[in-house]
């Protein structure tokens, strides 16, 4: 089966627990690393990739001097996106290379891009050393100056003095944030010095494979934004993400102070079932099998450690662990675990039921959250009846929601960056009774129609789809198809705008050596079009009912790329609309506007969005303490207003989460939070600003970090609540107007 992917922002690096690489010894922080050099097989991989990309890509582009110049510019930007390390003289130093990178790739001699990287590493070390030197003095916060925190579109610094001034302001801003959060000078110096030291430590752990992948992606993405090179590690991680499973012990890991720390334990996994591991435990060494030697992993990259822990199902791994409550000189313990297949359930489709009051009745809305369009391609190819599939999971959840007698279903595709094309088509088929779903046009202009061929609907009631700017590709196919069929109401903000299809091509198939691992190309091979002939490319899917736009469309989305494919249209496919949702949208829009005008949480969210937009536009932050304190006081006042709102009794109109009997809850979910404590646990409204503590994630205690994530997860989701209200309104209108219902709902024999 061809692995066709429709991906926008799908990360290639999974959560740290699921990464992998060959083990490497960390370089001490106080010792400069040796210059990195390309491996012979990387030259081979680059040459093979260039032949494929210049001939088989949807936008086939010759690798010539013109492309070399594009690669040159993108490579420098990839290394130093915020323009804080290189100066213009560094680019000028390599000016002669602007038209020679094509020769380096085709000639399998990559010394030139590695030389550029080694200069970057030198500049990185110099800038961080300067930042640490600045900590010996105290900044003057009485000056009236500002710091530009987003420099992606800025010019390169003209001189060393100019870039040093940028770093002076950056350090000053870091210091001021901590000062405003209540830290004294001594604590600030210690925090920032450790932070900058960690920057060096992480940078020095980069290896040849990392550099090669950065360079090759500069090449691939110079052709088109969604074409990528995946090194062997990234390729393995991508497969894991698509099948949502791996073989290991079931522990999510994180690097903290050179330790590999257990951040989360998956329920039912070997780590969980053993009862011997706890969150916060530090892994000191790893051994293979029952008696293999223990390898010290202190200071290792997280993915190197994970590669040692991951292994074949039913094999044994031994961990030497320093318990969470033990000091640095505590006694480690050794724990043996048998690896098993681990399902990444946090990325699977999930359902909840939300109940809304509509006058004297209650409307039950089933919400299905789908983070990605996953499929275990290999298991499906082998005929495994239980292969992992987004469509199969959603079909099962729809069956459960039918039994739960919900009135409407909301498919939450927010931040779903795509996945399998097959899954997008088959999942759409759960809501329509056969017919075309999406059209594909290949590079030769041939158009193929991908259709749902199975009769019947898994859900024949009303349906809505919630999208945002992070909804891309496969998400856009589903939303666009349901919109074109008149089958569902699309709610949210305009989607990403990615209308291209990718396939994975393993470069090993072209290698002469049997054991070569050259990586893969994720390459654009087609453009997809809606069944109405339009495309989501650049423009995305426009919602029927628009919610406030949170994302920065100028810097996020297909239209933010300088080389995205253009918008175009083709001939519509032949299809029969299933309903006329447009007839009910004006009625729902009117109710929506009236409701949110009175909803304080919604208005708070709108205020915060406008505030963030204003900050983005200004792109400057004051480094004057008096001005910043005033700004902080305003932020704290905003936070207090929101806390007061959450501490008060919620509106009786707020949707209530219906407890799932399977969760065996000890008590029913109450509509009333238990005072201020519950309000704080609920954090604030999702998307609103929070008080800045000046710290980065790994500078907080693990317990505090996990608690903050839990609070954010449990925070009131204003946009989801409003989408639920809209679907509840739809139910009420359809139940009271049979003629409207006959136009909106799909025809089925029993209706």
C-alpha positions in Angstrom: 0.0 0.0 0.0 1.3 3.4 -1.0 2.0 5.6 2.1 0.3 8.8 1.0 0.5 11.6 3.5 -1.2 15.0 3.8 0.8 16.7 6.4 1.3 20.3 7.4 2.7 20.8 10.9 2.9 17.1 11.8 6.1 17.0 13.9 8.8 14.5 12.8 10.2 14.4 16.3 7.7 12.7 18.6 7.6 13.3 22.3 11.0 12.7 23.6 10.2 9.2 24.8 9.6 8.0 21.2 12.8 9.4 19.6 15.8 7.2 18.6 19.4 7.4 17.5 22.7 5.6 17.7 24.4 6.0 21.1 27.0 8.8 21.3 29.1 10.1 24.1 28.2 13.7 25.2 30.9 16.4 24.8 31.7 18.2 28.1 30.2 21.7 28.2 33.6 23.4 28.8 35.3 21.7 25.9 34.8 22.9 22.3 33.5 20.1 20.1 35.5 18.9 17.1 34.4 20.2 13.7 31.7 17.9 12.2 32.4 16.2 8.9 30.0 14.5 6.4 29.8 10.8 6.2 30.3 9.1 2.9 26.8 7.7 2.8 25.4 11.2 3.3 26.9 12.3 0.0 25.3 9.3 -1.6 21.9 10.0 0.0 22.1 13.7 -1.2 22.9 12.7 -4.7 20.1 10.1 -4.9 17.7 12.5 -3.4 18.5 15.2 -6.0 17.9 12.8 -8.8 14.4 12.0 -7.4 13.5 15.5 -6.6 14.5 17.0 -9.9 12.5 14.4 -11.9 9.6 12.9 -9.8 8.5 15.8 -7.7 5.1 17.5 -8.5 7.0 20.7 -8.9 10.1 19.1 -10.5 12.9 21.7 -10.3 16.4 21.2 -11.7 19.3 21.3 -9.3 21.2 24.1 -10.8 22.9 27.4 -9.8 19.6 29.1 -9.3 18.4 26.4 -6.9 21.8 26.5 -5.2 21.3 30.1 -4.3 17.9 29.3 -2.8 19.4 26.5 -0.8 22.2 28.8 0.4 19.7 31.4 1.8 17.4 28.8 3.3 20.3 26.9 4.9 21.5 30.0 6.7 18.0 30.9 7.8 17.5 27.3 9.0 20.6 27.5 11.2 19.9 31.0 12.5 16.2 31.8 12.0 16.3 34.8 14.4 19.6 36.2 13.0 21.3 36.2 16.4 24.5 34.3 15.6 25.8 35.0 12.1 26.8 38.5 10.9 26.7 39.7 7.3 30.5 39.0 7.1 29.8 35.3 7.7 27.5 35.1 4.7 30.0 37.2 2.6 32.7 34.7 3.6 30.8 32.0 1.8 29.5 34.2 -1.1 31.4 32.1 -3.6 29.5 29.1 -2.4 26.1 30.5 -3.4 26.2 28.8 -6.8 28.2 25.7 -5.8 25.9 23.8 -3.4 24.3 22.0 -6.4 27.8 20.8 -7.4 28.4 19.7 -3.8 25.2 17.6 -3.8 25.6 16.0 -7.2 29.3 15.4 -6.6 28.6 13.7 -3.2 31.1 16.1 -1.5 29.4 17.9 1.3 32.3 19.6 3.0 31.0 23.0 2.0 27.6 22.8 3.9 29.4 21.3 6.9 32.0 24.1 6.8 29.1 26.6 7.0 27.6 24.7 10.0 31.0 24.6 11.8 31.2 28.4 11.5 27.7 28.6 12.9 28.7 26.4 15.8 31.7 28.7 16.4 29.5 31.8 16.4 27.0 30.1 18.7 29.7 29.4 21.2 30.9 33.0 21.0 27.5 34.5 21.5 26.6 32.3 24.5 30.0 33.0 26.0 29.3 36.7 25.6 25.8 36.4 27.2 27.3 34.6 30.2 29.9 37.3 30.5 27.2 40.0 30.6 25.8 38.3 33.7 28.7 39.6 35.7 27.3 43.1 35.4 23.9 44.4 36.3 21.7 45.9 33.5 20.5 49.5 33.7 16.7 49.3 33.7 16.2 53.0 33.8 17.1 53.4 30.1 14.3 53.9 27.6 15.1 51.2 25.1 13.3 48.2 23.7 14.0 44.7 22.4 12.7 43.2 19.1 11.9 39.6 20.1 10.9 38.3 16.6 13.8 38.9 14.2 13.0 36.3 11.5 12.3 39.1 9.0 15.1 41.4 10.2 18.3 42.0 8.3 21.6 40.2 9.4 23.7 42.2 11.8 26.2 44.3 9.9 29.0 43.9 12.5 30.1 42.0 15.6 29.2 45.1 17.7 25.7 45.1 16.3 25.1 41.4 17.2 26.6 41.9 20.6 24.1 44.7 21.2 21.3 42.4 20.3 22.5 39.9 22.8 22.9 42.6 25.4 19.2 43.4 25.0 18.3 39.7 25.0 20.1 39.1 28.3 18.6 42.2 29.7 15.1 41.1 28.8 15.7 37.6 30.3 16.9 39.3 33.5 14.0 41.7 33.7 11.4 38.9 33.3 12.9 37.1 36.3 13.2 40.4 38.3 9.6 41.2 37.7 8.7 37.7 38.9 10.4 38.4 42.2 13.9 36.9 41.8 16.9 38.7 43.3 20.1 39.4 41.4 21.9 36.3 42.7 19.1 33.9 41.8 18.8 35.6 38.4 22.5 35.2 37.6 22.4 31.5 38.6 19.2 30.8 36.6 20.4 32.5 33.4 24.0 31.2 33.6 22.6 27.7 33.9 20.1 28.4 31.0 22.9 29.5 28.7 25.1 26.6 29.7 22.3 24.3 28.8 22.1 26.0 25.4 25.7 25.1 24.8 25.2 21.5 26.1 22.3 20.8 23.7 24.1 22.4 20.8 27.3 20.3 21.3 25.3 17.1 21.2 24.3 17.7 17.6 26.0 15.3 15.3 26.7 14.7 11.6 23.2 13.3 10.9 21.5 16.3 12.4 23.6 18.7 10.2 22.9 16.7 7.1 19.2 16.7 7.8 19.1 20.4 8.3 21.0 21.0 5.0 18.9 18.5 3.0 15.7 20.1 4.3 17.0 23.4 3.2 17.3 21.9 -0.3 13.9 20.0 -0.2 12.0 22.9 1.2 13.5 25.3 -1.4 11.4 23.3 -4.0 8.1 23.4 -2.0 7.3 23.8 1.7 6.1 20.2 2.4 8.9 18.3 0.9 11.4 17.0 3.5 14.3 14.7 3.9 14.0 12.3 6.8 17.2 10.8 8.2 17.1 7.3 9.6 16.1 8.4 13.0 13.4 10.8 11.8 12.1 8.1 9.4 11.7 5.6 12.3 9.9 8.3 14.4 7.6 9.1 11.5 6.5 5.5 11.2 5.9 5.3 14.9 3.7 8.4 14.7 1.6 7.0 11.9 1.0 3.7 13.5 0.7 5.1 17.0 2.7 2.2 18.5 6.2 1.2 19.4 8.1 -1.5 21.3 9.5 -0.4 24.6 8.7 0.0 28.2 6.1 2.8 28.2 7.8 5.7 29.8 7.9 9.3 28.5 11.3 10.8 29.1 12.7 14.3 29.4 16.2 15.8 29.8 16.7 17.9 33.0 20.1 19.0 34.1 21.9 16.4 32.0 19.7 13.6 33.6 17.2 11.6 31.6 14.1 11.9 33.8 10.9 9.9 33.7 8.2 12.4 32.9 5.2 10.1 32.5 4.4 6.4 32.8 1.9 4.8 30.4 -0.8 2.9 32.2 -0.7 -0.8 31.5 2.8 -0.7 30.1 5.8 -2.7 31.5 6.9 0.4 33.3 3.5 0.9 34.8 2.8 -2.7 35.6 6.1 -3.1 37.4 5.3 -0.5 40.0 9.1 0.1 40.3 9.4 3.3 38.4 8.0 6.7 39.4 7.7 10.1 37.7 10.9 12.0 38.5 13.2 9.0 38.6 16.5 9.6 36.8 18.0 7.0 34.5 21.7 6.7 35.1 22.6 3.7 32.9 21.0 1.2 30.5 21.9 -2.5 29.9 20.6 -5.0 27.4 19.2 -8.4 28.3 19.5 -10.0 31.7 23.3 -9.7 32.1 24.6 -7.2 29.5 26.9 -4.5 30.7 25.4 -1.2 32.0 26.2 1.8 29.8 26.4 5.2 31.6 23.9 7.6 29.9 24.4 10.7 32.0 24.6 13.7 29.7 23.4 11.8 26.7 21.0 13.2 24.1 17.4 12.1 25.0 17.0 10.2 21.7 20.2 8.3 22.2 19.0 7.2 25.6 15.6 6.2 24.2 17.3 4.2 21.4 19.0 2.1 24.1 15.7 1.6 26.0 13.6 0.8 22.9 14.0 -2.7 21.5 12.4 -5.9 20.2 9.2 -7.1 21.9 9.7 -9.6 24.8 13.4 -8.7 25.1 14.8 -7.4 28.4 16.2 -4.0 29.2 17.8 -3.0 32.6 17.7 0.5 33.9 19.9 1.9 36.7 17.7 4.5 38.3 18.3 7.2 40.8 14.9 7.6 42.6 13.1 10.9 42.4 13.4 11.5 46.1 17.1 10.7 46.4 19.9 13.3 46.3 22.7 13.3 43.7 24.7 11.0 46.0 21.8 8.7 46.6 22.0 5.0 45.9 20.8 3.9 42.4 18.7 0.8 42.0 18.6 -1.5 38.9 15.3 -2.5 37.4 14.8 -5.1 34.7 11.8 -4.8 32.4 10.5 -6.8 29.5 9.7 -4.7 26.4 6.1 -4.9 25.0 4.1 -3.2 22.3 3.1 0.2 23.5 0.1 2.0 22.1 0.2 5.8 22.0 -3.3 6.3 23.1 -3.0 10.0 23.8 -2.9 10.5 20.0 -5.9 8.3 19.3 -9.5 9.5 18.7 -11.4 10.1 21.9 -15.0 11.0 22.7 -16.8 13.0 25.3 -20.5 14.0 25.7 -21.5 17.5 26.6 -24.9 18.5 27.7 -26.5 21.9 27.0 -29.7 23.3 28.3 -32.1 24.6 25.6 -35.0 26.1 27.4 -36.6 23.2 29.3 -34.8 20.4 27.5 -31.2 19.1 27.4 -29.3 18.6 24.2 -26.6 15.9 24.3 -23.6 16.6 21.9 -21.0 14.0 21.3 -17.5 15.4 20.7 -14.9 13.3 18.9 -11.4 14.7 19.2 -9.0 13.5 16.5 -5.4 14.7 16.8 -4.1 13.1 13.6 -5.2 10.8 10.7 -3.2 7.8 11.7 -2.9 4.3 10.1 -0.6 1.3 10.7 0.3 0.8 7.0 2.4 -2.3 7.6 -0.2 -4.1 9.7 -2.9 -3.3 7.2 -0.7 -4.6 4.3 -0.2 -7.8 6.2 -3.9 -8.3 6.7 -4.0 -7.8 10.4 -7.7 -7.5 11.3 -6.9 -5.2 14.3 -4.6 -2.7 12.6 -4.7 0.8 14.0 -6.8 3.2 12.1 -8.3 6.6 12.8 -11.4 5.7 10.8 -12.0 2.5 12.6 -11.6 4.2 16.0 -14.0 7.0 15.0 -16.5 4.5 13.7 -16.4 2.7 17.0 -16.9 5.9 18.9 -19.8 6.9 16.7 -21.4 3.6 17.5 -21.0 4.3 21.2 -22.4 7.8 20.9 -25.5 6.3 19.1 -26.1 4.1 22.1 -25.6 7.1 24.4 -28.4 8.8 22.4 -26.6 12.0 21.5 -28.4 14.5 19.4 -25.5 15.8 17.4 -21.8 15.0 16.8 -18.9 17.5 16.7 -15.7 16.3 15.1 -12.9 18.4 16.7 -10.0 18.7 14.2 -8.3 21.6 15.7 -4.5 21.4 15.3 -4.8 18.1 13.4 -2.0 18.5 10.8 -3.0 15.7 8.6 -1.9 12.1 8.0 -3.1 9.4 5.8 -5.0 10.2 2.6 -6.8 6.9 2.8 -8.0 7.7 6.3 -9.3 11.1 5.2 -11.4 9.5 2.5 -12.6 6.6 4.6 -13.4 8.8 7.6 -15.5 11.1 5.4 -17.4 8.0 4.3 -18.7 7.5 7.8 -20.9 10.6 7.2 -21.9 10.2 3.5 -23.5 7.3 1.6 -20.9 6.7 -1.1 -19.5 9.3 -3.5 -16.4 11.3 -4.4 -14.5 12.8 -1.5 -11.4 14.5 -3.0 -9.7 14.9 -6.4 -6.0 14.4 -7.0 -4.0 16.0 -9.9 -0.6 14.5 -10.6 2.3 16.4 -12.2 1.3 15.2 -15.7 -2.1 16.8 -15.2 -4.1 13.6 -14.8 -7.0 13.9 -12.3 -8.1 11.0 -10.2 -11.1 11.0 -7.9 -10.8 9.3 -4.5 -14.3 8.1 -3.4 -16.1 6.5 -0.5 -17.3 3.2 -2.0 -19.0 1.6 1.1 -22.8 2.0 1.3 -24.4 3.4 4.4 -23.5 5.9 7.1 -22.0 5.3 10.5 -23.8 8.5 11.6 -26.8 9.9 9.8 -27.7 12.6 12.2 -26.5 16.3 12.1 -22.7 16.8 12.4 -20.3 19.7 12.8 -16.6 20.1 12.3 -14.4 22.4 14.5 -11.3 23.6 12.8 -8.5 26.2 13.3 -5.4 27.4 11.5 -3.6 24.3 12.7 -6.1 22.0 10.8 -4.3 21.0 7.7 -4.4 18.7 4.7 -6.3 15.5 5.6 -8.4 17.6 8.1 -9.1 20.1 5.3 -10.2 17.2 3.0 -12.7 16.0 5.5 -14.0 19.5 6.4 -14.2 20.5 2.7 -16.0 17.4 1.6 -18.6 17.6 4.4 -19.1 21.3 3.5 -19.5 20.6 -0.2 -22.0 17.8 0.4 -23.9 20.2 2.6 -23.5 17.4 5.2 -22.0 19.3 8.2 -21.5 22.8 9.6 -17.9 23.9 9.7 -17.1 26.0 12.7 -13.9 27.8 13.7 -11.2 29.8 11.9 -9.9 29.4 8.3 -7.7 26.3 8.1 -4.0 26.0 7.2 -4.4 26.0 3.4 -2.3 22.9 2.5 -3.6 21.3 -0.6 -0.8 18.9 -1.5 -0.2 15.1 -1.3 3.0 13.6 -0.1 4.4 10.1 -0.4 7.4 8.5 1.4 10.2 7.2 -0.8 12.9 5.1 0.9 16.3 6.0 -0.6 17.7 2.6 0.5 16.0 1.0 -2.5 18.5 2.8 -4.8 21.5 2.0 -2.7 24.2 -0.4 -3.9 25.2 -1.5 -0.4 22.8 -3.9 1.3 23.0 -2.3 4.8 22.9 1.3 3.8 20.5 3.5 5.7 20.1 6.6 3.6 16.8 7.9 5.0 13.6 8.8 3.2 12.1 11.6 1.1 8.7 12.9 2.0 7.9 14.3 -1.4 5.0 16.2 -2.9 3.5 14.1 -5.8 0.1 15.6 -6.3 -2.3 18.5 -5.5 -5.7 17.7 -4.1 -8.9 19.5 -5.0 -12.4 19.7 -3.5 -15.2 17.9 -5.2 -16.6 21.3 -6.2 -13.4 21.9 -8.2 -11.8 24.4 -5.8 -8.8 23.8 -3.7 -7.8 24.4 -0.1 -4.3 25.4 -1.3 -3.4 28.8 0.2 -7.0 29.7 1.1 -7.9 26.7 3.3 -11.4 25.9 4.3 -13.6 28.9 5.2 -15.9 28.0 8.1 -19.7 28.5 7.9 -19.6 30.1 11.3 -16.4 31.9 12.1 -15.0 32.0 15.6 -12.2 34.4 16.7 -9.0 33.9 14.9 -6.1 33.1 17.3 -3.3 32.2 14.9 -1.1 34.7 13.2 -1.9 34.0 9.5 1.0 36.1 8.3 3.5 33.7 10.0 1.6 30.4 10.2 -0.2 28.7 7.4 0.4 27.9 3.7 0.2 31.6 2.8 3.2 32.3 5.0 5.5 30.3 2.7 7.3 32.2 0.0 7.2 29.2 -2.4 3.8 27.7 -1.9 1.9 26.3 -4.9 -0.6 28.8 -6.2 -4.4 28.5 -5.8 -6.2 27.1 -8.8 -9.4 25.3 -9.8 -10.3 22.3 -11.9 -13.5 20.8 -13.1 -15.9 19.7 -10.4 -16.5 16.0 -9.7 -19.9 14.5 -10.2 -21.7 14.3 -6.8 -25.1 14.7 -5.2 -25.3 17.0 -2.2 -26.6 15.2 0.9 -28.2 18.2 2.5 -28.6 22.0 2.5 -26.8 23.1 5.6 -26.6 26.6 4.2 -30.3 27.0 4.9 -29.8 26.8 8.6 -26.5 28.7 8.9 -28.0 32.2 9.0 -30.3 31.2 11.9 -27.4 29.7 13.8 -25.2 32.7 13.1 -27.8 35.0 14.6 -28.1 32.9 17.8 -24.3 32.6 18.1 -23.8 36.4 17.9 -26.4 37.1 20.5 -25.0 34.5 22.9 -21.3 35.5 22.7 -22.2 39.1 23.2 -23.3 38.3 26.7 -20.6 35.6 27.4 -17.9 37.2 29.6 -15.4 34.3 29.0 -15.8 34.7 25.3 -15.3 38.4 25.5 -12.3 37.9 27.7 -10.9 35.6 25.1 -11.5 38.1 22.3 -9.8 40.8 24.4 -6.8 38.6 24.9 -6.6 37.7 21.2 -6.6 41.4 20.3 -3.9 42.1 22.9 -1.7 39.4 21.5 -2.3 40.6 17.9 -1.3 44.1 19.0 2.0 42.8 20.6 2.8 40.8 17.4 2.3 43.8 15.3 4.5 46.0 17.4 7.2 43.3 17.8 8.9 45.3 20.5 9.1 45.0 24.2 10.2 47.7 26.6 13.4 47.1 28.7 12.5 49.9 31.0 11.6 48.5 34.4 8.9 51.1 35.2 7.2 50.6 31.9 7.3 46.8 32.2 6.0 46.8 35.8 3.0 48.9 34.6 2.4 46.4 31.8 2.7 43.5 34.2 0.3 45.0 36.7 -2.2 45.3 33.8 -1.7 41.7 33.0 -2.2 40.6 36.6 -5.4 42.7 36.8 -6.6 40.9 33.7 -5.8 37.5 35.3 -7.6 38.5 38.5 -10.7 39.3 36.5 -10.6 35.9 34.9 -10.0 34.1 38.2 -12.9 36.0 39.8 -15.1 34.9 36.9 -14.0 31.2 37.3 -14.5 31.3 41.1 -18.0 32.5 40.7 -20.9 30.1 39.9 -20.8 29.4 36.2 -23.6 30.2 34.0 -26.4 27.6 33.9 -26.0 27.8 30.1 -22.4 26.5 30.2 -22.1 23.0 28.6 -21.6 20.3 31.2 -19.3 17.3 30.7 -21.3 14.1 31.0 -19.3 11.5 33.0 -18.4 8.3 31.2 -19.5 5.3 33.1 -16.4 3.4 31.9 -14.2 5.8 33.8 -15.8 4.6 37.1 -15.9 8.1 38.5 -16.5 8.3 42.2 -18.7 11.3 41.9 -20.7 13.0 39.2 -19.3 16.0 37.4 -20.8 19.1 39.1 -21.7 22.3 37.3 -20.3 24.2 40.2 -16.6 24.4 41.0 -15.6 24.2 44.6 -14.6 27.8 45.1 -11.3 29.5 44.4 -9.2 26.4 44.6 -11.2 24.8 41.8 -10.9 28.0 39.8 -7.1 27.9 40.1 -7.0 24.2 39.2 -9.0 25.0 36.1 -6.4 27.6 35.3 -8.0 30.2 33.1 -9.8 30.3 29.8 -7.8 28.4 27.1 -6.0 30.9 25.0 -5.8 33.7 27.5 -2.5 35.1 28.7 -1.0 34.1 32.0 1.4 35.8 34.4 5.0 35.5 33.2 7.4 33.8 35.7 10.4 34.3 33.5 11.3 30.6 33.5 11.6 28.1 30.7 9.9 24.7 31.0 12.9 22.7 32.3 13.7 25.4 34.8 10.6 24.7 36.8 10.2 21.7 39.0 8.9 18.7 37.2 5.9 18.6 39.5 5.1 22.2 38.8 5.4 21.7 35.1 3.1 18.7 35.1 0.6 20.5 37.3 0.6 23.5 34.9 0.0 21.2 31.9 -2.8 19.5 33.8 -4.4 22.9 34.6 -4.1 24.0 31.0 -5.7 20.8 29.8 -8.6 21.2 32.2 -9.1 24.9 31.5 -12.4 26.0 30.2 -12.4 25.6 26.4 -14.5 28.6 25.3 -14.3 27.9 21.6 -15.3 24.2 22.1 -18.1 25.2 24.3 -19.4 27.7 21.8 -19.2 25.1 19.0 -21.3 22.7 21.2 -23.8 25.5 21.7 -24.1 26.0 18.0 -24.8 22.3 17.4 -27.3 22.3 20.2 -29.1 25.2 18.5 -29.1 23.2 15.3 -30.8 20.3 17.1 -33.5 22.6 18.5 -34.2 24.1 15.1 -34.4 20.8 13.3 -36.7 19.3 15.9 -39.1 22.2 15.6 -39.0 22.6 11.8 -39.6 19.4 9.9 -39.3 21.1 6.5 -35.9 22.5 7.5 -34.8 19.1 8.8 -35.8 17.4 5.6 -33.4 19.8 3.7 -30.5 19.7 6.1 -30.3 16.0 7.1 -29.2 13.4 4.6 -31.8 11.1 3.1 -31.8 7.6 4.4 -34.4 4.8 4.0 -35.5 5.0 7.6 -36.0 8.8 7.6 
